[in-house]
Amino acid sequence: MSGSAPAYGLWTLVVVNSLVFIVFAFSFAKPQTPRDWRSFGAFSAFLVALFTEMYGFPLTIYLLSGWLATQFPGIDWLAHDSGHLPEMIFGWRGNPHLGPFHWISNLLIFGGFVLLASAWKVLYAAQKSRALANTGPYARIRHPQYVAFVLIMAGFLFQWPTLVTLAMFPVLVFMYVRLARREEREALADFGEAYRAYMRKVPAFVPRLGAANAPAGPSTVDSGGS
């Protein structure tokens, strides 16, 4: 934004952007269980907090305004583009949307949504047939949906970090890890060795290099939301 256009106080954009990304993520995640809704709700809260500062009220800029003005003189910190803090702090003075951190952000967000979509297709088919989801992204990591949420949130942090979302991020990552572990305990209790064999071959969150190593053969294990 430039000229006489307001940089913030654009609450319509807060609502519209929050709804667009939440509905878009919902179309891929399709939460069904109370646990699914908790994880999706936390992700949605992150997005609302992000867009509130991006278009509504720049709390982070106000709280850090003294330090920013001292350390980086000559920048109008209340201009909208200045909210792209990584580009500003590291000296990118061109269009922040063309800056390196914004490109990293775009890649992470895009990759997260692609992972979320591909994981849902596999999980939906597995739930219909009461089989273990062990193809596609589930052949490389056991919890691709949670990893997708983390990638998307990390992408937004590269683009527009705020004190609130930076504080929320590790809390949400911890919550997703706990939810994943709980799902695995339930799967082990219900399905025993079939899921245990899957756990031995497929890492939880970080894929191994090389070919995927999903358990071979049919199984009647339902992987739930993991």
MODELLER restraints for C-alpha pairs under 7 A, 6 or more apart:
rsr = mdl.restraints
at = mdl.atoms
rsr.add(forms.Gaussian(group=physical.xy_distance, feature=features.Distance(at['CA:1:A'], at['CA:7:A']), mean=6.20, stdev=0.5))
rsr.add(forms.Gaussian(group=physical.xy_distance, feature=features.Distance(at['CA:1:A'], at['CA:80:A']), mean=6.03, stdev=0.5))
rsr.add(forms.Gaussian(group=physical.xy_distance, feature=features.Distance(at['CA:7:A'], at['CA:79:A']), mean=5.85, stdev=0.5))
rsr.add(forms.Gaussian(group=physical.xy_distance, feature=features.Distance(at['CA:7:A'], at['CA:80:A']), mean=4.88, stdev=0.5))
rsr.add(forms.Gaussian(group=physical.xy_distance, feature=features.Distance(at['CA:8:A'], at['CA:55:A']), mean=4.97, stdev=0.5))
rsr.add(forms.Gaussian(group=physical.xy_distance, feature=features.Distance(at['CA:8:A'], at['CA:56:A']), mean=5.06, stdev=0.5))
rsr.add(forms.Gaussian(group=physical.xy_distance, feature=features.Distance(at['CA:8:A'], at['CA:57:A']), mean=6.01, stdev=0.5))
rsr.add(forms.Gaussian(group=physical.xy_distance, feature=features.Distance(at['CA:9:A'], at['CA:55:A']), mean=6.26, stdev=0.5))
rsr.add(forms.Gaussian(group=physical.xy_distance, feature=features.Distance(at['CA:9:A'], at['CA:56:A']), mean=4.37, stdev=0.5))
rsr.add(forms.Gaussian(group=physical.xy_distance, feature=features.Distance(at['CA:9:A'], at['CA:57:A']), mean=6.09, stdev=0.5))
rsr.add(forms.Gaussian(group=physical.xy_distance, feature=features.Distance(at['CA:10:A'], at['CA:55:A']), mean=5.31, stdev=0.5))
rsr.add(forms.Gaussian(group=physical.xy_distance, feature=features.Distance(at['CA:10:A'], at['CA:56:A']), mean=5.28, stdev=0.5))
rsr.add(forms.Gaussian(group=physical.xy_distance, feature=features.Distance(at['CA:11:A'], at['CA:55:A']), mean=6.68, stdev=0.5))
rsr.add(forms.Gaussian(group=physical.xy_distance, feature=features.Distance(at['CA:11:A'], at['CA:56:A']), mean=5.39, stdev=0.5))
rsr.add(forms.Gaussian(group=physical.xy_distance, feature=features.Distance(at['CA:13:A'], at['CA:55:A']), mean=6.45, stdev=0.5))
rsr.add(forms.Gaussian(group=physical.xy_distance, feature=features.Distance(at['CA:14:A'], at['CA:51:A']), mean=5.24, stdev=0.5))
rsr.add(forms.Gaussian(group=physical.xy_distance, feature=features.Distance(at['CA:14:A'], at['CA:52:A']), mean=5.59, stdev=0.5))
rsr.add(forms.Gaussian(group=physical.xy_distance, feature=features.Distance(at['CA:14:A'], at['CA:55:A']), mean=5.78, stdev=0.5))
rsr.add(forms.Gaussian(group=physical.xy_distance, feature=features.Distance(at['CA:14:A'], at['CA:56:A']), mean=6.33, stdev=0.5))
rsr.add(forms.Gaussian(group=physical.xy_distance, feature=features.Distance(at['CA:17:A'], at['CA:51:A']), mean=6.95, stdev=0.5))
rsr.add(forms.Gaussian(group=physical.xy_distance, feature=features.Distance(at['CA:18:A'], at['CA:47:A']), mean=6.11, stdev=0.5))
rsr.add(forms.Gaussian(group=physical.xy_distance, feature=features.Distance(at['CA:18:A'], at['CA:48:A']), mean=5.60, stdev=0.5))
rsr.add(forms.Gaussian(group=physical.xy_distance, feature=features.Distance(at['CA:18:A'], at['CA:51:A']), mean=6.50, stdev=0.5))
rsr.add(forms.Gaussian(group=physical.xy_distance, feature=features.Distance(at['CA:22:A'], at['CA:44:A']), mean=6.00, stdev=0.5))
rsr.add(forms.Gaussian(group=physical.xy_distance, feature=features.Distance(at['CA:28:A'], at['CA:116:A']), mean=6.06, stdev=0.5))
rsr.add(forms.Gaussian(group=physical.xy_distance, feature=features.Distance(at['CA:28:A'], at['CA:117:A']), mean=4.98, stdev=0.5))
rsr.add(forms.Gaussian(group=physical.xy_distance, feature=features.Distance(at['CA:28:A'], at['CA:120:A']), mean=6.21, stdev=0.5))
rsr.add(forms.Gaussian(group=physical.xy_distance, feature=features.Distance(at['CA:29:A'], at['CA:116:A']), mean=6.55, stdev=0.5))
rsr.add(forms.Gaussian(group=physical.xy_distance, feature=features.Distance(at['CA:29:A'], at['CA:120:A']), mean=6.31, stdev=0.5))
rsr.add(forms.Gaussian(group=physical.xy_distance, feature=features.Distance(at['CA:31:A'], at['CA:37:A']), mean=5.43, stdev=0.5))
rsr.add(forms.Gaussian(group=physical.xy_distance, feature=features.Distance(at['CA:36:A'], at['CA:225:A']), mean=6.76, stdev=0.5))
rsr.add(forms.Gaussian(group=physical.xy_distance, feature=features.Distance(at['CA:39:A'], at['CA:176:A']), mean=6.95, stdev=0.5))
rsr.add(forms.Gaussian(group=physical.xy_distance, feature=features.Distance(at['CA:42:A'], at['CA:172:A']), mean=7.00, stdev=0.5))
rsr.add(forms.Gaussian(group=physical.xy_distance, feature=features.Distance(at['CA:43:A'], at['CA:149:A']), mean=6.98, stdev=0.5))
rsr.add(forms.Gaussian(group=physical.xy_distance, feature=features.Distance(at['CA:46:A'], at['CA:165:A']), mean=6.29, stdev=0.5))
rsr.add(forms.Gaussian(group=physical.xy_distance, feature=features.Distance(at['CA:49:A'], at['CA:165:A']), mean=6.69, stdev=0.5))
rsr.add(forms.Gaussian(group=physical.xy_distance, feature=features.Distance(at['CA:50:A'], at['CA:165:A']), mean=6.44, stdev=0.5))
rsr.add(forms.Gaussian(group=physical.xy_distance, feature=features.Distance(at['CA:53:A'], at['CA:59:A']), mean=6.32, stdev=0.5))
rsr.add(forms.Gaussian(group=physical.xy_distance, feature=features.Distance(at['CA:60:A'], at['CA:162:A']), mean=5.60, stdev=0.5))
rsr.add(forms.Gaussian(group=physical.xy_distance, feature=features.Distance(at['CA:60:A'], at['CA:163:A']), mean=5.75, stdev=0.5))
rsr.add(forms.Gaussian(group=physical.xy_distance, feature=features.Distance(at['CA:61:A'], at['CA:77:A']), mean=6.94, stdev=0.5))
rsr.add(forms.Gaussian(group=physical.xy_distance, feature=features.Distance(at['CA:76:A'], at['CA:82:A']), mean=6.97, stdev=0.5))
rsr.add(forms.Gaussian(group=physical.xy_distance, feature=features.Distance(at['CA:81:A'], at['CA:96:A']), mean=6.59, stdev=0.5))
rsr.add(forms.Gaussian(group=physical.xy_distance, feature=features.Distance(at['CA:82:A'], at['CA:88:A']), mean=6.34, stdev=0.5))
rsr.add(forms.Gaussian(group=physical.xy_distance, feature=features.Distance(at['CA:83:A'], at['CA:160:A']), mean=6.36, stdev=0.5))
rsr.add(forms.Gaussian(group=physical.xy_distance, feature=features.Distance(at['CA:84:A'], at['CA:96:A']), mean=6.57, stdev=0.5))
rsr.add(forms.Gaussian(group=physical.xy_distance, feature=features.Distance(at['CA:84:A'], at['CA:159:A']), mean=6.03, stdev=0.5))
rsr.add(forms.Gaussian(group=physical.xy_distance, feature=features.Distance(at['CA:84:A'], at['CA:160:A']), mean=5.12, stdev=0.5))
rsr.add(forms.Gaussian(group=physical.xy_distance, feature=features.Distance(at['CA:85:A'], at['CA:160:A']), mean=6.58, stdev=0.5))
rsr.add(forms.Gaussian(group=physical.xy_distance, feature=features.Distance(at['CA:85:A'], at['CA:161:A']), mean=6.89, stdev=0.5))
rsr.add(forms.Gaussian(group=physical.xy_distance, feature=features.Distance(at['CA:86:A'], at['CA:101:A']), mean=6.65, stdev=0.5))
rsr.add(forms.Gaussian(group=physical.xy_distance, feature=features.Distance(at['CA:87:A'], at['CA:96:A']), mean=6.20, stdev=0.5))
rsr.add(forms.Gaussian(group=physical.xy_distance, feature=features.Distance(at['CA:87:A'], at['CA:99:A']), mean=6.40, stdev=0.5))
rsr.add(forms.Gaussian(group=physical.xy_distance, feature=features.Distance(at['CA:87:A'], at['CA:101:A']), mean=6.60, stdev=0.5))
rsr.add(forms.Gaussian(group=physical.xy_distance, feature=features.Distance(at['CA:92:A'], at['CA:99:A']), mean=6.66, stdev=0.5))
rsr.add(forms.Gaussian(group=physical.xy_distance, feature=features.Distance(at['CA:96:A'], at['CA:102:A']), mean=6.93, stdev=0.5))
rsr.add(forms.Gaussian(group=physical.xy_distance, feature=features.Distance(at['CA:101:A'], at['CA:158:A']), mean=5.69, stdev=0.5))
rsr.add(forms.Gaussian(group=physical.xy_distance, feature=features.Distance(at['CA:101:A'], at['CA:159:A']), mean=6.18, stdev=0.5))
rsr.add(forms.Gaussian(group=physical.xy_distance, feature=features.Distance(at['CA:102:A'], at['CA:158:A']), mean=6.64, stdev=0.5))
rsr.add(forms.Gaussian(group=physical.xy_distance, feature=features.Distance(at['CA:102:A'], at['CA:159:A']), mean=5.10, stdev=0.5))
rsr.add(forms.Gaussian(group=physical.xy_distance, feature=features.Distance(at['CA:104:A'], at['CA:155:A']), mean=6.95, stdev=0.5))
rsr.add(forms.Gaussian(group=physical.xy_distance, feature=features.Distance(at['CA:104:A'], at['CA:158:A']), mean=6.98, stdev=0.5))
rsr.add(forms.Gaussian(group=physical.xy_distance, feature=features.Distance(at['CA:105:A'], at['CA:155:A']), mean=4.04, stdev=0.5))
rsr.add(forms.Gaussian(group=physical.xy_distance, feature=features.Distance(at['CA:105:A'], at['CA:156:A']), mean=5.98, stdev=0.5))
rsr.add(forms.Gaussian(group=physical.xy_distance, feature=features.Distance(at['CA:105:A'], at['CA:158:A']), mean=5.27, stdev=0.5))
rsr.add(forms.Gaussian(group=physical.xy_distance, feature=features.Distance(at['CA:105:A'], at['CA:159:A']), mean=5.45, stdev=0.5))
rsr.add(forms.Gaussian(group=physical.xy_distance, feature=features.Distance(at['CA:106:A'], at['CA:155:A']), mean=6.57, stdev=0.5))
rsr.add(forms.Gaussian(group=physical.xy_distance, feature=features.Distance(at['CA:108:A'], at['CA:151:A']), mean=5.58, stdev=0.5))
rsr.add(forms.Gaussian(group=physical.xy_distance, feature=features.Distance(at['CA:108:A'], at['CA:152:A']), mean=5.95, stdev=0.5))
rsr.add(forms.Gaussian(group=physical.xy_distance, feature=features.Distance(at['CA:108:A'], at['CA:155:A']), mean=4.82, stdev=0.5))
rsr.add(forms.Gaussian(group=physical.xy_distance, feature=features.Distance(at['CA:109:A'], at['CA:151:A']), mean=6.36, stdev=0.5))
rsr.add(forms.Gaussian(group=physical.xy_distance, feature=features.Distance(at['CA:109:A'], at['CA:152:A']), mean=4.35, stdev=0.5))
rsr.add(forms.Gaussian(group=physical.xy_distance, feature=features.Distance(at['CA:109:A'], at['CA:155:A']), mean=5.13, stdev=0.5))
rsr.add(forms.Gaussian(group=physical.xy_distance, feature=features.Distance(at['CA:112:A'], at['CA:148:A']), mean=4.29, stdev=0.5))
rsr.add(forms.Gaussian(group=physical.xy_distance, feature=features.Distance(at['CA:112:A'], at['CA:149:A']), mean=6.53, stdev=0.5))
rsr.add(forms.Gaussian(group=physical.xy_distance, feature=features.Distance(at['CA:112:A'], at['CA:151:A']), mean=5.15, stdev=0.5))
rsr.add(forms.Gaussian(group=physical.xy_distance, feature=features.Distance(at['CA:112:A'], at['CA:152:A']), mean=5.14, stdev=0.5))
rsr.add(forms.Gaussian(group=physical.xy_distance, feature=features.Distance(at['CA:113:A'], at['CA:148:A']), mean=6.56, stdev=0.5))
rsr.add(forms.Gaussian(group=physical.xy_distance, feature=features.Distance(at['CA:115:A'], at['CA:144:A']), mean=6.75, stdev=0.5))
rsr.add(forms.Gaussian(group=physical.xy_distance, feature=features.Distance(at['CA:115:A'], at['CA:148:A']), mean=5.75, stdev=0.5))
rsr.add(forms.Gaussian(group=physical.xy_distance, feature=features.Distance(at['CA:116:A'], at['CA:144:A']), mean=6.96, stdev=0.5))
rsr.add(forms.Gaussian(group=physical.xy_distance, feature=features.Distance(at['CA:116:A'], at['CA:145:A']), mean=5.31, stdev=0.5))
rsr.add(forms.Gaussian(group=physical.xy_distance, feature=features.Distance(at['CA:116:A'], at['CA:148:A']), mean=5.44, stdev=0.5))
rsr.add(forms.Gaussian(group=physical.xy_distance, feature=features.Distance(at['CA:119:A'], at['CA:137:A']), mean=5.92, stdev=0.5))
rsr.add(forms.Gaussian(group=physical.xy_distance, feature=features.Distance(at['CA:119:A'], at['CA:144:A']), mean=6.19, stdev=0.5))
rsr.add(forms.Gaussian(group=physical.xy_distance, feature=features.Distance(at['CA:119:A'], at['CA:145:A']), mean=6.32, stdev=0.5))
rsr.add(forms.Gaussian(group=physical.xy_distance, feature=features.Distance(at['CA:122:A'], at['CA:133:A']), mean=6.17, stdev=0.5))
rsr.add(forms.Gaussian(group=physical.xy_distance, feature=features.Distance(at['CA:122:A'], at['CA:135:A']), mean=6.76, stdev=0.5))
rsr.add(forms.Gaussian(group=physical.xy_distance, feature=features.Distance(at['CA:122:A'], at['CA:136:A']), mean=6.70, stdev=0.5))
rsr.add(forms.Gaussian(group=physical.xy_distance, feature=features.Distance(at['CA:123:A'], at['CA:133:A']), mean=5.61, stdev=0.5))
rsr.add(forms.Gaussian(group=physical.xy_distance, feature=features.Distance(at['CA:126:A'], at['CA:132:A']), mean=5.89, stdev=0.5))
rsr.add(forms.Gaussian(group=physical.xy_distance, feature=features.Distance(at['CA:126:A'], at['CA:133:A']), mean=5.23, stdev=0.5))
rsr.add(forms.Gaussian(group=physical.xy_distance, feature=features.Distance(at['CA:126:A'], at['CA:222:A']), mean=6.79, stdev=0.5))
rsr.add(forms.Gaussian(group=physical.xy_distance, feature=features.Distance(at['CA:127:A'], at['CA:222:A']), mean=5.97, stdev=0.5))
rsr.add(forms.Gaussian(group=physical.xy_distance, feature=features.Distance(at['CA:130:A'], at['CA:220:A']), mean=5.39, stdev=0.5))
rsr.add(forms.Gaussian(group=physical.xy_distance, feature=features.Distance(at['CA:130:A'], at['CA:221:A']), mean=6.05, stdev=0.5))
rsr.add(forms.Gaussian(group=physical.xy_distance, feature=features.Distance(at['CA:130:A'], at['CA:222:A']), mean=4.94, stdev=0.5))
rsr.add(forms.Gaussian(group=physical.xy_distance, feature=features.Distance(at['CA:131:A'], at['CA:219:A']), mean=5.40, stdev=0.5))
rsr.add(forms.Gaussian(group=physical.xy_distance, feature=features.Distance(at['CA:131:A'], at['CA:220:A']), mean=4.32, stdev=0.5))
rsr.add(forms.Gaussian(group=physical.xy_distance, feature=features.Distance(at['CA:131:A'], at['CA:221:A']), mean=4.74, stdev=0.5))
rsr.add(forms.Gaussian(group=physical.xy_distance, feature=features.Distance(at['CA:131:A'], at['CA:222:A']), mean=5.08, stdev=0.5))
rsr.add(forms.Gaussian(group=physical.xy_distance, feature=features.Distance(at['CA:132:A'], at['CA:219:A']), mean=5.96, stdev=0.5))
rsr.add(forms.Gaussian(group=physical.xy_distance, feature=features.Distance(at['CA:132:A'], at['CA:220:A']), mean=6.37, stdev=0.5))
rsr.add(forms.Gaussian(group=physical.xy_distance, feature=features.Distance(at['CA:132:A'], at['CA:221:A']), mean=4.61, stdev=0.5))
rsr.add(forms.Gaussian(group=physical.xy_distance, feature=features.Distance(at['CA:132:A'], at['CA:222:A']), mean=5.09, stdev=0.5))
rsr.add(forms.Gaussian(group=physical.xy_distance, feature=features.Distance(at['CA:132:A'], at['CA:223:A']), mean=5.30, stdev=0.5))
rsr.add(forms.Gaussian(group=physical.xy_distance, feature=features.Distance(at['CA:133:A'], at['CA:223:A']), mean=6.01, stdev=0.5))
rsr.add(forms.Gaussian(group=physical.xy_distance, feature=features.Distance(at['CA:134:A'], at['CA:214:A']), mean=5.70, stdev=0.5))
rsr.add(forms.Gaussian(group=physical.xy_distance, feature=features.Distance(at['CA:137:A'], at['CA:144:A']), mean=6.32, stdev=0.5))
rsr.add(forms.Gaussian(group=physical.xy_distance, feature=features.Distance(at['CA:138:A'], at['CA:144:A']), mean=6.61, stdev=0.5))
rsr.add(forms.Gaussian(group=physical.xy_distance, feature=features.Distance(at['CA:139:A'], at['CA:202:A']), mean=6.65, stdev=0.5))
rsr.add(forms.Gaussian(group=physical.xy_distance, feature=features.Distance(at['CA:139:A'], at['CA:212:A']), mean=5.54, stdev=0.5))
rsr.add(forms.Gaussian(group=physical.xy_distance, feature=features.Distance(at['CA:139:A'], at['CA:213:A']), mean=6.14, stdev=0.5))
rsr.add(forms.Gaussian(group=physical.xy_distance, feature=features.Distance(at['CA:139:A'], at['CA:214:A']), mean=4.74, stdev=0.5))
rsr.add(forms.Gaussian(group=physical.xy_distance, feature=features.Distance(at['CA:140:A'], at['CA:202:A']), mean=5.77, stdev=0.5))
rsr.add(forms.Gaussian(group=physical.xy_distance, feature=features.Distance(at['CA:140:A'], at['CA:203:A']), mean=6.86, stdev=0.5))
rsr.add(forms.Gaussian(group=physical.xy_distance, feature=features.Distance(at['CA:140:A'], at['CA:207:A']), mean=5.27, stdev=0.5))
rsr.add(forms.Gaussian(group=physical.xy_distance, feature=features.Distance(at['CA:140:A'], at['CA:212:A']), mean=5.34, stdev=0.5))
rsr.add(forms.Gaussian(group=physical.xy_distance, feature=features.Distance(at['CA:140:A'], at['CA:213:A']), mean=6.82, stdev=0.5))
rsr.add(forms.Gaussian(group=physical.xy_distance, feature=features.Distance(at['CA:141:A'], at['CA:202:A']), mean=5.68, stdev=0.5))
rsr.add(forms.Gaussian(group=physical.xy_distance, feature=features.Distance(at['CA:141:A'], at['CA:203:A']), mean=5.21, stdev=0.5))
rsr.add(forms.Gaussian(group=physical.xy_distance, feature=features.Distance(at['CA:141:A'], at['CA:204:A']), mean=5.15, stdev=0.5))
rsr.add(forms.Gaussian(group=physical.xy_distance, feature=features.Distance(at['CA:141:A'], at['CA:205:A']), mean=5.44, stdev=0.5))
rsr.add(forms.Gaussian(group=physical.xy_distance, feature=features.Distance(at['CA:141:A'], at['CA:206:A']), mean=6.46, stdev=0.5))
rsr.add(forms.Gaussian(group=physical.xy_distance, feature=features.Distance(at['CA:141:A'], at['CA:207:A']), mean=5.57, stdev=0.5))
rsr.add(forms.Gaussian(group=physical.xy_distance, feature=features.Distance(at['CA:142:A'], at['CA:202:A']), mean=6.36, stdev=0.5))
rsr.add(forms.Gaussian(group=physical.xy_distance, feature=features.Distance(at['CA:142:A'], at['CA:203:A']), mean=6.25, stdev=0.5))
rsr.add(forms.Gaussian(group=physical.xy_distance, feature=features.Distance(at['CA:142:A'], at['CA:204:A']), mean=4.67, stdev=0.5))
rsr.add(forms.Gaussian(group=physical.xy_distance, feature=features.Distance(at['CA:142:A'], at['CA:205:A']), mean=6.59, stdev=0.5))
rsr.add(forms.Gaussian(group=physical.xy_distance, feature=features.Distance(at['CA:142:A'], at['CA:226:A']), mean=6.47, stdev=0.5))
rsr.add(forms.Gaussian(group=physical.xy_distance, feature=features.Distance(at['CA:143:A'], at['CA:180:A']), mean=6.93, stdev=0.5))
rsr.add(forms.Gaussian(group=physical.xy_distance, feature=features.Distance(at['CA:143:A'], at['CA:204:A']), mean=5.96, stdev=0.5))
rsr.add(forms.Gaussian(group=physical.xy_distance, feature=features.Distance(at['CA:143:A'], at['CA:205:A']), mean=6.12, stdev=0.5))
rsr.add(forms.Gaussian(group=physical.xy_distance, feature=features.Distance(at['CA:143:A'], at['CA:226:A']), mean=4.88, stdev=0.5))
rsr.add(forms.Gaussian(group=physical.xy_distance, feature=features.Distance(at['CA:146:A'], at['CA:176:A']), mean=6.20, stdev=0.5))
rsr.add(forms.Gaussian(group=physical.xy_distance, feature=features.Distance(at['CA:147:A'], at['CA:205:A']), mean=6.44, stdev=0.5))
rsr.add(forms.Gaussian(group=physical.xy_distance, feature=features.Distance(at['CA:150:A'], at['CA:173:A']), mean=6.76, stdev=0.5))
rsr.add(forms.Gaussian(group=physical.xy_distance, feature=features.Distance(at['CA:180:A'], at['CA:226:A']), mean=6.26, stdev=0.5))
rsr.add(forms.Gaussian(group=physical.xy_distance, feature=features.Distance(at['CA:183:A'], at['CA:226:A']), mean=6.51, stdev=0.5))
rsr.add(forms.Gaussian(group=physical.xy_distance, feature=features.Distance(at['CA:187:A'], at['CA:195:A']), mean=6.68, stdev=0.5))
rsr.add(forms.Gaussian(group=physical.xy_distance, feature=features.Distance(at['CA:187:A'], at['CA:223:A']), mean=6.92, stdev=0.5))
rsr.add(forms.Gaussian(group=physical.xy_distance, feature=features.Distance(at['CA:188:A'], at['CA:195:A']), mean=6.06, stdev=0.5))
rsr.add(forms.Gaussian(group=physical.xy_distance, feature=features.Distance(at['CA:188:A'], at['CA:196:A']), mean=6.59, stdev=0.5))
rsr.add(forms.Gaussian(group=physical.xy_distance, feature=features.Distance(at['CA:191:A'], at['CA:221:A']), mean=6.17, stdev=0.5))
rsr.add(forms.Gaussian(group=physical.xy_distance, feature=features.Distance(at['CA:197:A'], at['CA:215:A']), mean=6.85, stdev=0.5))
rsr.add(forms.Gaussian(group=physical.xy_distance, feature=features.Distance(at['CA:198:A'], at['CA:214:A']), mean=6.58, stdev=0.5))
rsr.add(forms.Gaussian(group=physical.xy_distance, feature=features.Distance(at['CA:198:A'], at['CA:215:A']), mean=5.57, stdev=0.5))
rsr.add(forms.Gaussian(group=physical.xy_distance, feature=features.Distance(at['CA:201:A'], at['CA:213:A']), mean=5.74, stdev=0.5))
rsr.add(forms.Gaussian(group=physical.xy_distance, feature=features.Distance(at['CA:201:A'], at['CA:214:A']), mean=6.27, stdev=0.5))
rsr.add(forms.Gaussian(group=physical.xy_distance, feature=features.Distance(at['CA:201:A'], at['CA:215:A']), mean=6.94, stdev=0.5))
rsr.add(forms.Gaussian(group=physical.xy_distance, feature=features.Distance(at['CA:202:A'], at['CA:213:A']), mean=6.25, stdev=0.5))
rsr.add(forms.Gaussian(group=physical.xy_distance, feature=features.Distance(at['CA:202:A'], at['CA:214:A']), mean=6.31, stdev=0.5))
